[in-house]
Amino acid sequence: MKKLIVLFSLALLVITSGQSYGEETEKKNRRPVSASIFTSEWFSSSNAWWEISDEGFHSALGKYVYTRSRLEYENTDSNITMIGGQLNLDKRLSFKIAYGSGDIDDGTVIDHDWLTVPVDSTSNLKISESREKGTGDTAVFDIGGSLLLSQPDASYRLNLYAGYFYYEDNIRITNGVQTYADNTYCLGPPDYDGYCLPSAGFIINGLNSTYDFQWEYLKIGIDGGINISNLAFNGGLYFLSLLDYRGDAYWNLRSITFTHQSDEGHGLEANVSASYDFYKF
């Protein structure tokens, strides 16, 4: 987090330095400082999954085994209400900040488990599947600065953009139902150690687990648009740097907590849009 803030500050310093570009020729036309507030509606839809595996000697079976588990999060959709503000320092330089939140009402969580027993030539035997309801909330924080590279009175706009973006999903997992079970390797009491499963249709009472996703990254790129009468075309291309991910879990039926973490990833973001102004003044 600290690294992102430092680099974001440096990026803004570069943008501020660039303000001197064409400064002498624009002094007489420079507009005063202005500010505005805005609100918008986003729709966020996501499908994600993570997988873990383990291996070791199964004392009850007397065999070496491999286990694999995958948790899928489907249709964790949310309508996000954004509110923010923009500060225009002159015709070229502006800063924007926005925050938004929304609810996740009807997501689905699917838990899969597989077992491999090499000595029995058993490979990736699916032993369990359950489905749960995923609800919760979403939050977004977006802050950045833009430097206009094109002429202020040109028919097109080309901007240099640098910013910081944060996104989180906080998911509560409830209403679990066992949908598949294979107890080929279940020894039963007193040797039960996790492979004896309830039959399909079994309701998982008391399930109230949580999993919280967090993404944050530095965003640098160019964007802009062109206006043709009442029609406008816009687009952007950005490089995502120092992308950090963290997932914090609490499995209430087992009293287990764990964390997934990944640092300093990277990626690309591109967007295009078109709009038509029916009432142009």
C-alpha positions as CSV (number, residue, x, y, z in Angstrom):
1,M,0.0,0.0,0.0
2,K,2.8,2.5,0.9
3,K,4.6,1.7,-2.3
4,L,1.5,2.5,-4.3
5,I,0.9,5.8,-2.6
6,V,4.6,6.8,-3.1
7,L,4.5,5.9,-6.8
8,F,1.1,7.6,-7.3
9,S,2.5,10.8,-5.7
10,L,5.5,10.7,-8.1
11,A,3.2,10.2,-11.1
12,L,1.2,13.2,-10.0
13,L,4.4,15.2,-9.6
14,V,5.3,14.3,-13.2
15,I,1.9,15.4,-14.4
16,T,2.2,18.7,-12.5
17,S,5.6,19.3,-14.0
18,G,4.0,18.9,-17.4
19,Q,1.7,21.7,-16.7
20,S,4.4,24.1,-17.9
21,Y,3.9,22.7,-21.4
22,G,2.6,25.6,-23.5
23,E,2.2,27.7,-20.4
24,E,3.3,31.0,-21.8
25,T,1.0,30.8,-24.8
26,E,-2.0,29.9,-22.7
27,K,-1.8,32.4,-19.8
28,K,-4.2,34.9,-21.4
29,N,-6.7,32.1,-22.1
30,R,-6.4,30.1,-18.9
31,R,-9.7,29.5,-17.2
32,P,-10.0,29.9,-13.4
33,V,-10.0,27.0,-11.0
34,S,-13.3,25.1,-11.0
35,A,-14.7,22.2,-9.2
36,S,-17.7,19.8,-9.7
37,I,-19.3,16.9,-8.0
38,F,-20.9,13.9,-9.8
39,T,-22.7,10.7,-9.3
40,S,-23.0,7.6,-11.5
41,E,-24.2,4.1,-11.4
42,W,-21.9,1.1,-12.1
43,F,-22.8,-2.5,-12.6
44,S,-20.2,-5.0,-11.4
45,S,-20.3,-8.6,-12.4
46,S,-17.7,-11.2,-11.4
47,N,-16.8,-14.8,-11.5
48,A,-13.8,-16.0,-9.6
49,W,-12.2,-19.1,-8.1
50,W,-9.3,-20.2,-6.1
51,E,-7.8,-23.7,-5.6
52,I,-5.6,-25.3,-3.0
53,S,-3.9,-28.7,-2.9
54,D,-2.2,-30.9,-0.3
55,E,-0.5,-34.2,-0.1
56,G,0.6,-36.6,2.6
57,F,0.3,-40.0,4.2
58,H,-3.3,-40.9,5.1
59,S,-2.9,-42.7,8.5
60,A,-6.4,-44.3,8.4
61,L,-6.0,-45.6,4.8
62,G,-2.4,-46.4,5.2
63,K,-1.7,-44.8,1.8
64,Y,-0.1,-41.7,0.4
65,V,-2.8,-39.4,-1.0
66,Y,-3.3,-36.1,-2.8
67,T,-6.2,-33.8,-2.2
68,R,-7.4,-30.8,-4.2
69,S,-10.1,-28.3,-3.4
70,R,-11.6,-25.5,-5.5
71,L,-14.0,-22.7,-4.4
72,E,-15.9,-20.9,-7.2
73,Y,-17.8,-17.6,-6.8
74,E,-20.4,-17.1,-9.5
75,N,-22.6,-14.2,-10.3
76,T,-21.5,-12.0,-7.4
77,D,-23.2,-9.0,-9.1
78,S,-23.7,-5.6,-7.6
79,N,-25.2,-2.3,-8.6
80,I,-22.6,0.3,-7.3
81,T,-23.6,3.9,-6.7
82,M,-20.5,6.2,-7.2
83,I,-20.1,9.7,-5.9
84,G,-17.1,11.9,-6.5
85,G,-15.6,15.2,-7.4
86,Q,-13.3,16.8,-9.9
87,L,-11.0,19.7,-9.5
88,N,-9.9,21.6,-12.7
89,L,-6.8,23.7,-12.1
90,D,-6.7,25.1,-15.6
91,K,-7.5,24.0,-19.1
92,R,-5.0,21.1,-19.0
93,L,-4.7,19.7,-15.5
94,S,-7.5,18.1,-13.5
95,F,-7.9,15.7,-10.6
96,K,-10.7,13.3,-9.8
97,I,-11.7,11.3,-6.7
98,A,-14.7,8.9,-6.4
99,Y,-16.1,6.3,-4.0
100,G,-18.8,3.8,-4.5
101,S,-20.5,0.9,-2.8
102,G,-23.3,-1.6,-3.4
103,D,-24.8,-4.9,-2.3
104,I,-24.3,-8.5,-3.5
105,D,-27.6,-10.2,-3.2
106,D,-27.7,-13.4,-5.2
107,G,-24.3,-14.9,-5.8
108,T,-23.5,-18.6,-5.8
109,V,-20.5,-20.4,-4.2
110,I,-19.6,-23.9,-5.3
111,D,-17.1,-26.0,-3.3
112,H,-15.4,-29.0,-5.1
113,D,-13.1,-31.6,-3.7
114,W,-11.0,-34.3,-5.4
115,L,-8.8,-37.2,-4.1
116,T,-5.9,-38.9,-5.8
117,V,-4.6,-42.3,-4.5
118,P,-1.6,-43.2,-6.7
119,V,-1.2,-46.8,-5.3
120,D,-4.8,-47.5,-6.3
121,S,-4.4,-45.8,-9.7
122,T,-7.2,-43.4,-8.6
123,S,-6.7,-40.0,-10.1
124,N,-8.7,-36.9,-9.4
125,L,-11.7,-38.8,-8.0
126,K,-14.4,-36.2,-7.3
127,I,-15.5,-36.9,-3.7
128,S,-17.6,-33.8,-2.9
129,E,-19.5,-30.8,-4.2
130,S,-21.7,-28.4,-2.3
131,R,-23.4,-25.2,-3.2
132,E,-24.0,-22.1,-1.0
133,K,-25.5,-18.7,-1.3
134,G,-23.1,-15.7,-1.6
135,T,-24.2,-12.3,-0.3
136,G,-22.3,-9.3,0.9
137,D,-21.2,-5.9,-0.3
138,T,-18.8,-4.2,-2.8
139,A,-16.7,-1.0,-2.4
140,V,-14.7,1.0,-5.0
141,F,-12.2,3.8,-4.5
142,D,-10.7,5.7,-7.5
143,I,-8.4,8.7,-7.5
144,G,-6.3,10.1,-10.4
145,G,-5.0,13.1,-12.3
146,S,-5.2,13.9,-16.0
147,L,-3.0,16.2,-18.2
148,L,-4.5,17.3,-21.5
149,L,-2.0,16.7,-24.2
150,S,-4.1,18.0,-27.1
151,Q,-5.0,21.7,-27.6
152,P,-7.9,22.8,-25.4
153,D,-10.0,24.0,-28.3
154,A,-9.3,20.9,-30.5
155,S,-12.2,18.7,-31.7
156,Y,-10.6,15.7,-30.0
157,R,-9.1,15.1,-26.6
158,L,-6.0,13.2,-25.6
159,N,-5.1,12.9,-21.9
160,L,-2.2,11.4,-19.9
161,Y,-3.7,9.7,-16.9
162,A,-2.2,8.4,-13.6
163,G,-4.2,7.1,-10.7
164,Y,-4.8,4.6,-7.9
165,F,-7.7,2.1,-7.9
166,Y,-9.0,-0.1,-5.1
167,Y,-11.8,-2.7,-5.2
168,E,-13.2,-5.1,-2.7
169,D,-15.9,-7.8,-2.4
170,N,-16.9,-8.9,1.1
171,I,-18.9,-12.2,0.7
172,R,-20.8,-14.1,3.3
173,I,-21.4,-17.8,2.6
174,T,-24.6,-19.3,3.9
175,N,-27.4,-21.7,3.0
176,G,-25.1,-24.6,2.1
177,V,-26.4,-27.9,0.5
178,Q,-24.4,-31.0,-0.3
179,T,-25.0,-31.7,-4.0
180,Y,-22.6,-34.6,-4.6
181,A,-20.7,-37.2,-2.4
182,D,-18.5,-40.2,-3.2
183,N,-17.5,-42.1,0.0
184,T,-15.4,-44.8,-1.7
185,Y,-12.6,-44.0,0.7
186,C,-14.7,-43.3,3.7
187,L,-13.7,-45.7,6.5
188,G,-16.4,-44.6,8.9
189,P,-16.1,-44.2,12.7
190,P,-13.8,-44.4,14.5
191,D,-11.4,-43.9,11.6
192,Y,-13.2,-40.8,10.2
193,D,-10.8,-38.1,9.3
194,G,-12.7,-35.9,6.8
195,Y,-13.6,-38.2,3.9
196,C,-17.0,-39.4,5.1
197,L,-19.5,-37.1,3.5
198,P,-23.2,-36.5,3.9
199,S,-25.4,-37.7,1.0
200,A,-26.6,-35.3,-1.7
201,G,-29.4,-33.0,-0.4
202,F,-28.0,-32.7,3.1
203,I,-28.4,-29.2,4.4
204,I,-25.3,-27.7,6.0
205,N,-26.7,-26.2,9.1
206,G,-25.1,-23.2,10.8
207,L,-22.9,-22.3,7.8
208,N,-21.9,-18.6,8.1
209,S,-18.4,-18.2,6.6
210,T,-16.9,-15.2,5.0
211,Y,-14.3,-14.5,2.3
212,D,-13.1,-10.9,1.5
213,F,-11.4,-10.0,-1.8
214,Q,-9.2,-6.9,-2.1
215,W,-7.5,-5.6,-5.3
216,E,-5.4,-2.4,-5.6
217,Y,-3.1,-1.1,-8.3
218,L,-1.5,1.9,-9.9
219,K,-3.0,2.9,-13.2
220,I,-1.1,4.8,-15.9
221,G,-2.1,5.4,-19.5
222,I,-3.8,7.6,-22.1
223,D,-7.4,8.3,-22.8
224,G,-9.5,10.7,-24.8
225,G,-12.2,11.1,-27.3
226,I,-13.6,12.9,-30.3
227,N,-16.9,14.7,-30.8
228,I,-18.8,14.6,-34.2
229,S,-21.8,16.8,-33.9
230,N,-23.9,15.2,-31.1
231,L,-22.0,11.9,-31.2
232,A,-19.0,11.3,-29.0
233,F,-16.5,8.4,-29.1
234,N,-14.2,7.8,-26.1
235,G,-11.5,5.3,-25.2
236,G,-8.5,4.6,-23.0
237,L,-5.6,2.2,-22.7
238,Y,-3.9,1.8,-19.3
239,F,-1.0,-0.2,-17.8
240,L,-1.8,-1.6,-14.4
241,S,1.3,-1.8,-12.2
242,L,2.0,-3.2,-8.7
243,L,-1.3,-5.0,-8.6
244,D,-1.8,-6.4,-5.1
245,Y,-4.4,-9.0,-4.1
246,R,-5.5,-10.2,-0.7
247,G,-8.2,-12.6,0.3
248,D,-9.1,-13.2,4.0
249,A,-11.3,-16.2,4.9
250,Y,-13.1,-17.4,8.0
251,W,-14.7,-20.9,7.9
252,N,-17.0,-20.8,10.9
253,L,-17.9,-24.5,11.0
254,R,-14.2,-25.4,11.3
255,S,-13.0,-22.3,13.2
256,I,-10.3,-21.8,10.5
257,T,-8.9,-18.5,9.2
258,F,-6.5,-18.1,6.4
259,T,-5.2,-15.5,3.9
260,H,-4.4,-15.6,0.2
261,Q,-2.0,-12.9,-1.0
262,S,-0.3,-11.9,-4.3
263,D,2.0,-8.8,-4.8
264,E,3.3,-6.7,-7.6
265,G,1.3,-8.2,-10.5
266,H,0.6,-6.2,-13.7
267,G,-1.9,-6.0,-16.5
268,L,-3.6,-3.9,-19.1
269,E,-7.0,-2.2,-19.2
270,A,-8.8,-1.0,-22.3
271,N,-12.2,0.6,-22.8
272,V,-14.2,2.1,-25.6
273,S,-17.6,3.9,-25.5
274,A,-20.0,5.9,-27.6
275,S,-22.6,8.4,-26.6
276,Y,-25.2,10.6,-28.3
277,D,-26.4,13.9,-26.9
278,F,-30.1,14.3,-27.8
279,Y,-30.2,17.8,-26.3
280,K,-27.0,19.8,-27.1
281,F,-27.0,23.4,-26.0
